[in-house]
Amino acid sequence: MNLLITRHDKIGDYVLTLPMIKIAKQQLVDTKIIVLVSKVNYEFSKKLDFIDDVILYEDSVFTLAKKIKEKKIDVSISAFTDTKLAIALMLAGVKTRIAPATKIAQIFSNKRVTQRRSQVKKREFEYNLDLLKYFKPDISLDFKRPLLNFSSKEKLEILNIFKQQFQINEDFKYIVFHAGFGGSSDGNLTLDDYINLAKAISNKKGLKIVFTFGPDDYKSLEYIKEKIDFDAILYESKLSLIDFCKLLSNFEIFISTSTGPMHLAGAVNIKTISFFGDSLFASAKRWGTISEEINQNNYCIPNNYTKELYYKIEKRLEKLVDEIL
């Protein structure tokens, strides 16, 4: 059987489908697992050993339908759907098309699952797992963390490249701050408070503080570079997503808002301090990571958050750092 699982949006949203994809690969015997993804997740998907084939989402519905038809798909499960995708799956002749019951798009899916995700009764990855359960009611939805596993050799190779880049000759515990903004969350600390958090632990021996920046974080990089008055690495990652995950797996704590890199940190099951918007829809109750609960430290950040909330986060960070040293 050829099973197609689709999620054609951002990095974080896609990471939250990976438990479903991995469970399907492990438990559905004699099933080829194919995924349909956006450009940002295409090369990443090709590197995952529980995915057999990858289809790139196309703007043209007819081109997309042709690509899907070529793969001879028996069943599709769409973790997220829209009208274009739903039509493409129908035109491709996929006989069983499972998707959440979503407005107009549901007309073109013949197996519709009512989920009402906006009610936030579960986390996003759990809603995705429910779609797989609908397809195979007897399947077990348990999965092991970390979801993305790397060998010691793979992790060490990427860490050594990182250390060489910044002329690091000793062994350190790495605490990572990613001040970027994105994802489903509109809650975040100010850049000044990211700096304050890092400074609060900067005098502890055996630590290296790292600020990571993506391609759209130029302004944040320049601001932090100008403001910091303590030792810290400013890291503009040019790594592929899979290599960035390998690097993350060497780190101890990842501090960020709810965005793609946070979910990658969750996929390798390191400790996270994560910031979410001040609404149920944007909260950790829906968008929390796929890591073990014990590794998650989630905070709702109102637009005008108080100093009391900041100090609560700072105190938690200091406690976590003391535990790892």
C-alpha positions as a Markdown table, in Angstrom:
| # | Residue | x | y | z |
|---|---|---|---|---|
| 1 | Met | 0.0 | 0.0 | 0.0 |
| 2 | Asn | 1.1 | 3.6 | -0.7 |
| 3 | Leu | 0.1 | 6.0 | 2.0 |
| 4 | Leu | 0.5 | 9.7 | 1.4 |
| 5 | Ile | 0.6 | 12.1 | 4.4 |
| 6 | Thr | 0.4 | 15.8 | 3.6 |
| 7 | Arg | 1.4 | 18.9 | 5.5 |
| 8 | His | 2.4 | 21.7 | 3.2 |
| 9 | Asp | 3.0 | 24.7 | 5.4 |
| 10 | Lys | 5.7 | 25.9 | 7.9 |
| 11 | Ile | 8.6 | 24.0 | 9.6 |
| 12 | Gly | 6.9 | 23.9 | 13.1 |
| 13 | Asp | 3.6 | 22.7 | 11.7 |
| 14 | Tyr | 5.3 | 20.0 | 9.8 |
| 15 | Val | 7.3 | 18.8 | 12.7 |
| 16 | Leu | 4.1 | 18.2 | 14.6 |
| 17 | Thr | 3.1 | 15.7 | 11.9 |
| 18 | Leu | 6.3 | 13.6 | 12.3 |
| 19 | Pro | 4.9 | 11.5 | 15.2 |
| 20 | Met | 2.0 | 10.4 | 12.9 |
| 21 | Ile | 4.4 | 9.7 | 10.0 |
| 22 | Lys | 6.9 | 7.7 | 12.2 |
| 23 | Ile | 4.2 | 5.7 | 13.8 |
| 24 | Ala | 2.7 | 4.9 | 10.4 |
| 25 | Lys | 6.1 | 3.7 | 9.1 |
| 26 | Gln | 6.8 | 1.6 | 12.2 |
| 27 | Gln | 3.4 | -0.1 | 12.5 |
| 28 | Leu | 1.8 | -0.3 | 9.0 |
| 29 | Val | 3.5 | -3.4 | 7.5 |
| 30 | Asp | 4.2 | -3.4 | 3.8 |
| 31 | Thr | 3.2 | 0.3 | 3.5 |
| 32 | Lys | 5.3 | 2.9 | 1.6 |
| 33 | Ile | 5.1 | 6.2 | 3.4 |
| 34 | Ile | 5.1 | 9.2 | 1.1 |
| 35 | Val | 4.8 | 12.8 | 2.3 |
| 36 | Leu | 3.8 | 16.0 | 0.5 |
| 37 | Val | 5.5 | 19.1 | 1.9 |
| 38 | Ser | 6.3 | 22.7 | 1.1 |
| 39 | Lys | 9.7 | 23.7 | -0.2 |
| 40 | Val | 11.1 | 24.6 | 3.2 |
| 41 | Asn | 10.6 | 21.0 | 4.4 |
| 42 | Tyr | 11.5 | 19.1 | 1.2 |
| 43 | Glu | 15.2 | 18.3 | 1.7 |
| 44 | Phe | 14.6 | 17.8 | 5.4 |
| 45 | Ser | 12.0 | 15.1 | 4.7 |
| 46 | Lys | 14.3 | 13.3 | 2.3 |
| 47 | Lys | 16.8 | 12.9 | 5.1 |
| 48 | Leu | 14.3 | 11.2 | 7.5 |
| 49 | Asp | 14.7 | 7.4 | 7.6 |
| 50 | Phe | 11.0 | 6.8 | 8.3 |
| 51 | Ile | 9.9 | 8.5 | 5.1 |
| 52 | Asp | 10.2 | 6.6 | 1.8 |
| 53 | Asp | 9.4 | 9.3 | -0.8 |
| 54 | Val | 8.6 | 13.0 | -0.9 |
| 55 | Ile | 6.4 | 15.1 | -3.1 |
| 56 | Leu | 7.0 | 18.9 | -3.4 |
| 57 | Tyr | 3.8 | 21.0 | -3.1 |
| 58 | Glu | 3.2 | 22.9 | -6.3 |
| 59 | Asp | 1.2 | 26.1 | -7.0 |
| 60 | Ser | -0.6 | 24.6 | -10.0 |
| 61 | Val | -3.3 | 22.2 | -8.9 |
| 62 | Phe | -2.9 | 20.2 | -12.2 |
| 63 | Thr | 0.8 | 19.9 | -11.8 |
| 64 | Leu | 0.3 | 18.8 | -8.2 |
| 65 | Ala | -2.4 | 16.2 | -9.2 |
| 66 | Lys | 0.0 | 14.8 | -11.9 |
| 67 | Lys | 2.8 | 14.4 | -9.3 |
| 68 | Ile | 0.5 | 12.6 | -6.9 |
| 69 | Lys | -1.0 | 10.4 | -9.6 |
| 70 | Glu | 2.5 | 9.2 | -10.6 |
| 71 | Lys | 3.1 | 7.9 | -7.0 |
| 72 | Lys | 0.0 | 5.6 | -7.3 |
| 73 | Ile | -1.4 | 6.6 | -3.9 |
| 74 | Asp | -3.9 | 4.3 | -2.3 |
| 75 | Val | -4.8 | 6.4 | 0.8 |
| 76 | Ser | -4.0 | 10.0 | 1.7 |
| 77 | Ile | -4.1 | 11.6 | 5.2 |
| 78 | Ser | -4.0 | 15.4 | 5.2 |
| 79 | Ala | -3.0 | 16.9 | 8.5 |
| 80 | Phe | -3.9 | 20.3 | 7.1 |
| 81 | Thr | -5.9 | 20.8 | 4.0 |
| 82 | Asp | -7.1 | 23.5 | 1.6 |
| 83 | Thr | -9.2 | 23.5 | -1.5 |
| 84 | Lys | -6.3 | 23.3 | -3.9 |
| 85 | Leu | -4.8 | 20.3 | -2.2 |
| 86 | Ala | -8.1 | 18.6 | -1.8 |
| 87 | Ile | -8.9 | 19.0 | -5.5 |
| 88 | Ala | -5.5 | 17.8 | -6.5 |
| 89 | Leu | -5.9 | 14.6 | -4.5 |
| 90 | Met | -9.3 | 14.0 | -6.1 |
| 91 | Leu | -8.0 | 14.7 | -9.6 |
| 92 | Ala | -5.1 | 12.3 | -8.9 |
| 93 | Gly | -7.6 | 9.5 | -8.3 |
| 94 | Val | -6.7 | 8.8 | -4.7 |
| 95 | Lys | -9.6 | 6.6 | -3.6 |
| 96 | Thr | -9.5 | 7.2 | 0.2 |
| 97 | Arg | -8.8 | 10.8 | 1.1 |
| 98 | Ile | -8.9 | 11.5 | 4.8 |
| 99 | Ala | -8.8 | 15.1 | 6.1 |
| 100 | Pro | -10.1 | 17.3 | 8.8 |
| 101 | Ala | -13.6 | 18.7 | 8.0 |
| 102 | Thr | -12.4 | 22.1 | 7.0 |
| 103 | Lys | -14.9 | 24.5 | 5.3 |
| 104 | Ile | -15.0 | 24.3 | 1.5 |
| 105 | Ala | -12.1 | 21.9 | 1.2 |
| 106 | Gln | -14.0 | 19.1 | 2.9 |
| 107 | Ile | -16.3 | 18.7 | -0.1 |
| 108 | Phe | -13.4 | 17.2 | -2.0 |
| 109 | Ser | -12.3 | 14.7 | 0.7 |
| 110 | Asn | -14.4 | 11.5 | 1.0 |
| 111 | Lys | -13.4 | 10.7 | 4.6 |
| 112 | Arg | -13.9 | 13.8 | 6.7 |
| 113 | Val | -13.0 | 13.9 | 10.4 |
| 114 | Thr | -14.6 | 16.5 | 12.6 |
| 115 | Gln | -12.0 | 17.8 | 15.0 |
| 116 | Arg | -12.7 | 21.5 | 15.8 |
| 117 | Arg | -9.1 | 22.2 | 16.5 |
| 118 | Ser | -10.0 | 25.8 | 17.4 |
| 119 | Gln | -11.4 | 24.5 | 20.6 |
| 120 | Val | -7.9 | 23.4 | 21.6 |
| 121 | Lys | -8.9 | 20.2 | 23.5 |
| 122 | Lys | -5.7 | 18.6 | 22.4 |
| 123 | Arg | -2.2 | 19.6 | 21.1 |
| 124 | Glu | -1.8 | 19.9 | 17.4 |
| 125 | Phe | 0.3 | 16.7 | 17.1 |
| 126 | Glu | -2.4 | 14.8 | 18.9 |
| 127 | Tyr | -5.1 | 16.0 | 16.4 |
| 128 | Asn | -2.8 | 14.7 | 13.7 |
| 129 | Leu | -2.5 | 11.3 | 15.4 |
| 130 | Asp | -6.3 | 11.1 | 15.6 |
| 131 | Leu | -6.4 | 11.2 | 11.8 |
| 132 | Leu | -4.1 | 8.1 | 11.7 |
| 133 | Lys | -6.3 | 6.5 | 14.3 |
| 134 | Tyr | -9.4 | 7.1 | 12.1 |
| 135 | Phe | -7.6 | 5.2 | 9.3 |
| 136 | Lys | -6.4 | 2.4 | 11.5 |
| 137 | Pro | -8.4 | 2.2 | 14.7 |
| 138 | Asp | -6.3 | -0.5 | 16.3 |
| 139 | Ile | -3.0 | 1.4 | 15.8 |
| 140 | Ser | -1.0 | 2.4 | 18.9 |
| 141 | Leu | -0.3 | 6.1 | 19.1 |
| 142 | Asp | 2.7 | 5.8 | 21.5 |
| 143 | Phe | 6.1 | 7.0 | 20.2 |
| 144 | Lys | 9.5 | 7.3 | 21.8 |
| 145 | Arg | 11.4 | 10.5 | 22.4 |
| 146 | Pro | 13.5 | 11.8 | 21.0 |
| 147 | Leu | 11.6 | 11.4 | 17.8 |
| 148 | Leu | 14.7 | 12.3 | 15.8 |
| 149 | Asn | 17.6 | 10.1 | 16.8 |
| 150 | Phe | 21.2 | 10.6 | 15.7 |
| 151 | Ser | 24.3 | 8.6 | 16.3 |
| 152 | Ser | 27.0 | 9.8 | 18.7 |
| 153 | Lys | 29.2 | 10.1 | 15.6 |
| 154 | Glu | 26.8 | 12.3 | 13.7 |
| 155 | Lys | 26.2 | 14.6 | 16.7 |
| 156 | Leu | 30.0 | 14.9 | 17.4 |
| 157 | Glu | 30.8 | 15.7 | 13.8 |
| 158 | Ile | 28.4 | 18.6 | 13.6 |
| 159 | Leu | 29.4 | 19.9 | 17.1 |
| 160 | Asn | 33.1 | 19.8 | 16.1 |
| 161 | Ile | 32.4 | 21.9 | 13.0 |
| 162 | Phe | 30.5 | 24.4 | 15.2 |
| 163 | Lys | 33.4 | 24.5 | 17.7 |
| 164 | Gln | 36.0 | 25.0 | 15.0 |
| 165 | Gln | 34.0 | 27.9 | 13.6 |
| 166 | Phe | 34.1 | 29.7 | 16.9 |
| 167 | Gln | 37.6 | 28.4 | 18.0 |
| 168 | Ile | 36.3 | 26.5 | 21.0 |
| 169 | Asn | 38.8 | 24.0 | 22.3 |
| 170 | Glu | 37.2 | 22.9 | 25.6 |
| 171 | Asp | 34.0 | 21.1 | 26.5 |
| 172 | Phe | 31.0 | 23.3 | 27.5 |
| 173 | Lys | 27.3 | 23.0 | 28.3 |
| 174 | Tyr | 25.5 | 25.1 | 25.6 |
| 175 | Ile | 22.5 | 27.3 | 26.4 |
| 176 | Val | 20.8 | 28.6 | 23.3 |
| 177 | Phe | 18.6 | 31.7 | 22.8 |
| 178 | His | 16.6 | 32.1 | 19.6 |
| 179 | Ala | 14.9 | 35.5 | 19.7 |
| 180 | Gly | 13.3 | 35.1 | 16.3 |
| 181 | Phe | 9.5 | 35.6 | 15.9 |
| 182 | Gly | 7.1 | 33.5 | 14.0 |
| 183 | Gly | 4.8 | 30.5 | 14.0 |
| 184 | Ser | 1.4 | 30.4 | 15.6 |
| 185 | Ser | 2.4 | 32.5 | 18.5 |
| 186 | Asp | 2.3 | 36.3 | 19.0 |
| 187 | Gly | 3.9 | 36.1 | 22.4 |
| 188 | Asn | 7.5 | 36.8 | 22.9 |
| 189 | Leu | 10.0 | 38.5 | 25.2 |
| 190 | Thr | 11.6 | 41.7 | 24.1 |
| 191 | Leu | 15.2 | 41.5 | 22.7 |
| 192 | Asp | 16.4 | 43.3 | 25.8 |
| 193 | Asp | 14.9 | 40.6 | 28.0 |
| 194 | Tyr | 16.5 | 37.9 | 25.9 |
| 195 | Ile | 19.8 | 39.7 | 26.6 |
| 196 | Asn | 18.9 | 40.0 | 30.3 |
| 197 | Leu | 18.2 | 36.3 | 30.5 |
| 198 | Ala | 21.5 | 35.4 | 28.9 |
| 199 | Lys | 23.4 | 37.8 | 31.1 |
| 200 | Ala | 21.8 | 36.3 | 34.2 |
| 201 | Ile | 23.7 | 33.1 | 33.6 |
| 202 | Ser | 26.7 | 34.5 | 31.8 |
| 203 | Asn | 29.0 | 34.2 | 34.9 |
| 204 | Lys | 28.5 | 30.5 | 35.5 |
| 205 | Lys | 31.5 | 28.4 | 34.7 |
| 206 | Gly | 31.3 | 25.6 | 32.2 |
| 207 | Leu | 28.6 | 27.3 | 30.1 |
| 208 | Lys | 28.6 | 28.8 | 26.6 |
| 209 | Ile | 25.8 | 31.1 | 25.6 |
| 210 | Val | 24.7 | 31.0 | 22.0 |
| 211 | Phe | 22.3 | 33.2 | 20.2 |
| 212 | Thr | 21.0 | 31.7 | 17.0 |
| 213 | Phe | 19.6 | 33.6 | 14.0 |
| 214 | Gly | 17.8 | 32.5 | 10.9 |
| 215 | Pro | 17.9 | 34.3 | 7.5 |
| 216 | Asp | 15.1 | 36.7 | 8.4 |
| 217 | Asp | 16.6 | 37.7 | 11.8 |
| 218 | Tyr | 19.1 | 40.3 | 10.6 |
| 219 | Lys | 17.6 | 43.2 | 12.7 |
| 220 | Ser | 17.6 | 41.0 | 15.8 |
| 221 | Leu | 21.2 | 40.0 | 15.1 |
| 222 | Glu | 22.4 | 43.6 | 14.7 |
| 223 | Tyr | 20.5 | 44.8 | 17.9 |
| 224 | Ile | 21.9 | 42.0 | 20.1 |
| 225 | Lys | 25.4 | 42.4 | 18.7 |
| 226 | Glu | 25.3 | 46.0 | 19.7 |
| 227 | Lys | 23.8 | 45.5 | 23.1 |
| 228 | Ile | 25.5 | 42.5 | 24.7 |
| 229 | Asp | 28.4 | 43.2 | 27.1 |
| 230 | Phe | 29.3 | 39.6 | 28.0 |
| 231 | Asp | 30.7 | 36.6 | 26.2 |
| 232 | Ala | 28.3 | 35.0 | 23.8 |
| 233 | Ile | 28.3 | 33.3 | 20.4 |
| 234 | Leu | 26.2 | 34.9 | 17.7 |
| 235 | Tyr | 25.4 | 32.1 | 15.3 |
| 236 | Glu | 23.9 | 32.7 | 11.9 |
| 237 | Ser | 22.9 | 29.2 | 10.9 |
| 238 | Lys | 23.6 | 28.1 | 7.3 |
| 239 | Leu | 22.9 | 24.5 | 8.2 |
| 240 | Ser | 20.3 | 22.3 | 6.6 |
| 241 | Leu | 17.3 | 21.6 | 8.9 |
| 242 | Ile | 18.6 | 18.0 | 9.5 |
| 243 | Asp | 22.1 | 19.2 | 10.4 |
| 244 | Phe | 20.6 | 22.0 | 12.6 |
| 245 | Cys | 18.7 | 19.2 | 14.5 |
| 246 | Lys | 22.0 | 17.3 | 14.9 |
| 247 | Leu | 23.6 | 20.5 | 16.4 |
| 248 | Leu | 20.6 | 21.1 | 18.7 |
| 249 | Ser | 20.9 | 17.6 | 20.1 |
| 250 | Asn | 24.2 | 18.6 | 21.5 |
| 251 | Phe | 22.7 | 21.6 | 23.4 |
| 252 | Glu | 21.2 | 21.6 | 26.9 |
| 253 | Ile | 18.4 | 24.3 | 26.8 |
| 254 | Phe | 16.7 | 26.1 | 23.9 |
| 255 | Ile | 15.0 | 29.4 | 24.8 |
| 256 | Ser | 12.6 | 30.8 | 22.1 |
| 257 | Thr | 9.1 | 31.9 | 21.1 |
| 258 | Ser | 6.8 | 29.4 | 19.5 |
| 259 | Thr | 8.4 | 29.0 | 16.1 |
| 260 | Gly | 10.0 | 26.4 | 13.8 |
| 261 | Pro | 13.4 | 26.1 | 15.7 |
| 262 | Met | 11.5 | 25.5 | 19.0 |
| 263 | His | 9.7 | 22.5 | 17.4 |
| 264 | Leu | 13.0 | 21.2 | 16.0 |
| 265 | Ala | 14.4 | 21.4 | 19.6 |
| 266 | Gly | 11.4 | 19.4 | 20.8 |
| 267 | Ala | 11.9 | 16.8 | 18.1 |
| 268 | Val | 15.4 | 16.1 | 19.6 |
| 269 | Asn | 14.0 | 16.2 | 23.1 |
| 270 | Ile | 16.2 | 18.8 | 24.7 |
| 271 | Lys | 15.0 | 21.1 | 27.4 |
| 272 | Thr | 13.0 | 24.1 | 26.2 |
| 273 | Ile | 11.8 | 27.4 | 27.6 |
| 274 | Ser | 9.1 | 28.5 | 25.2 |
| 275 | Phe | 7.0 | 31.6 | 24.9 |
| 276 | Phe | 3.4 | 31.5 | 23.6 |
| 277 | Gly | 0.8 | 34.1 | 22.8 |
| 278 | Asp | -1.9 | 35.2 | 25.2 |
| 279 | Ser | -4.8 | 33.3 | 23.7 |
| 280 | Leu | -6.0 | 29.7 | 23.8 |
| 281 | Phe | -5.4 | 29.2 | 20.1 |
| 282 | Ala | -1.8 | 30.4 | 20.3 |
| 283 | Ser | -1.0 | 28.7 | 23.6 |
| 284 | Ala | 1.1 | 25.7 | 24.5 |
| 285 | Lys | -2.1 | 23.7 | 25.0 |
| 286 | Arg | -2.2 | 23.5 | 21.2 |
| 287 | Trp | 1.3 | 24.3 | 20.0 |
| 288 | Gly | 3.5 | 22.7 | 22.6 |
| 289 | Thr | 6.4 | 20.6 | 21.3 |
| 290 | Ile | 6.6 | 16.8 | 20.9 |
| 291 | Ser | 9.2 | 16.4 | 23.5 |
| 292 | Glu | 8.7 | 14.8 | 26.9 |
| 293 | Glu | 6.6 | 17.0 | 29.2 |
| 294 | Ile | 9.4 | 17.1 | 31.8 |
| 295 | Asn | 11.6 | 18.9 | 29.2 |
| 296 | Gln | 9.1 | 21.6 | 28.5 |
| 297 | Asn | 8.9 | 24.9 | 30.3 |
| 298 | Asn | 6.1 | 26.9 | 28.7 |
| 299 | Tyr | 5.0 | 30.5 | 29.3 |
| 300 | Cys | 2.1 | 32.6 | 28.1 |
| 301 | Ile | 3.5 | 36.0 | 27.3 |
| 302 | Pro | 0.9 | 38.9 | 27.2 |
| 303 | Asn | 1.8 | 41.9 | 25.0 |
| 304 | Asn | 2.5 | 44.0 | 28.0 |
| 305 | Tyr | 4.0 | 41.4 | 30.3 |
| 306 | Thr | 5.2 | 42.3 | 33.7 |
| 307 | Lys | 8.6 | 42.3 | 35.3 |
| 308 | Glu | 7.3 | 39.7 | 37.7 |
| 309 | Leu | 6.7 | 37.3 | 34.8 |
| 310 | Tyr | 10.2 | 38.0 | 33.4 |
| 311 | Tyr | 11.8 | 37.3 | 36.8 |
| 312 | Lys | 9.8 | 34.1 | 37.1 |
| 313 | Ile | 11.3 | 33.0 | 33.8 |
| 314 | Glu | 14.8 | 34.1 | 34.8 |
| 315 | Lys | 14.6 | 32.1 | 38.0 |
| 316 | Arg | 13.5 | 29.0 | 36.2 |
| 317 | Leu | 16.4 | 29.3 | 33.7 |
| 318 | Glu | 18.9 | 29.7 | 36.6 |
| 319 | Lys | 17.4 | 26.6 | 38.3 |
| 320 | Leu | 17.7 | 24.5 | 35.1 |
| 321 | Val | 21.3 | 25.7 | 34.5 |
| 322 | Asp | 22.2 | 24.7 | 38.1 |
| 323 | Glu | 20.8 | 21.3 | 37.5 |
| 324 | Ile | 22.9 | 20.6 | 34.4 |
| 325 | Leu | 26.2 | 21.9 | 35.8 |
